[in-house]
Amino acid sequence: MEKIVQNSESTKETKELLQWLSPPDPSINLIKASKQRSKGSGSWFLNSKAFHDWKVQRNSFLWLHGIPGCGKSVLSSTIINELREISSPNPGLVLYFYFDFNDTTKQTLDGMLRSLIKQLSTNNQSGGQKHLKSLFDTCRNQSIRPTPKMLCDCFAEMLQELEQIWVVLDAMDECITKDELLEWIESLHRPDSWQVDIHLLVTSRSEQSIQSALREWTETNTWVDIRSNLMQTENSDIRNYVSDAIADKNAWGPGWIRKPDSKHVKDRIVDELTRKANGMYV
């Protein structure tokens, strides 16, 4: 009976802490992007040397970049789901966040940190609960909201209790505090700062400001051009996407005379649309 009461009190405290933290929920983005994935899409990356090396090398980093519409968020969801399978039975060791132009709570370093802290706080291995409680008590005693630095420190304390962690950040170009975000990413990747083995992967458009910042502390062999790889891959994500669309009976509306029933015609349509997509399909 006493144990039941303690568990109930712990659950209540966790709920109060998370309500106070008010983290944005990236699972909404993950579910949406996962539903957009065509069968086999992203395989070119999951089977690549870059991804293999990133998984096995300590304190590894990858930047996946590409033009709007090349499927960055869909690929991110594929990677996150793959990492969750790899890290099973400890899926809590996979942290992720989607920056989003359409959601103001998902456009800042502050929002990202709140979300990552929430994800770690539910992972018993991180000792996250005590660190979040410490942050809460400090802010309550001073009658303040947590600053980005306080959130960074809390997250760092949580990380120090882990052996290995995977972090996937999607669409960092949609972060309005990009300079602060890039500084934080650099600090997270700094190998002499952490005992924990951090595998960090980020995606974004190939903006000059991001290139310049990353060039200062990364090698270009950790940069992956999504569009270039899609164009070079015979069974590309674009081809899979177009093939699925043609196979979907609901996709053929009044604007079409009839759905093609000849394999030759279908293949020609797929070839032509894939060629004209020019690396864009989402």
Helices and strands as residue ranges (DSSP letters): H 2-21, H 27-36, H 43-46, H 49-56, E 61-65, H 72-87, G 91-93, E 94-98, G 104-106, H 109-121, G 124-126, H 128-142, H 148-159, E 164-170, G 172-174, H 178-189, G 191-193, E 197-204, H 208-215, G 220-222, E 223-225, H 226-232, H 237-247, G 249-251, H 263-277
